[in-house]
Amino acid sequence: MARFLTDAWLDDLDALARAATFPTDLRLIIQQVIPDGPDGHEVAYVVEARDGSLSVRRGRADQPDVTFALDHATALAIHRGELSAQRAFMEGRLRLGGDLRAVIDRAGALAAIDDVFAAARA
């Protein structure tokens, strides 16, 4: 697996995403923004579930359902399994934007998406 938050890593995530299947009625656009990426520049990417498929792409979404914003250190700790996203949120290290109800209503789908990317954390 490529180095965390690099273009190659995002390509690996997309390959994992495209190999997975999801319910066809699941529509969810998740944007993740790390303003201080590994090279000091912002890293933004979108995970989109639509019509039974999942994909990852660089950049920002026009209308994400939810946006996760966090610094590089927090993103890396979550990636390594040293910190849960829930804990990071409660500590103010992870900020949520958009439709919080989308996160709550689709908690099971978010867990399934996280499971798809487990290989990226290895």
Secondary structure, 3 states (H helix, E strand, C coil): CCCCCCHHHHHHHHHHHHHCCCCCCCCEEEEEEECCCCCCCCEEEEEEEECCEEEEEECCCCCCCEEEEECHHHHHHHHHCCCCHHHHHHCCCEEEEECHHHHHHCHHHHHHHHHHHHHHHC
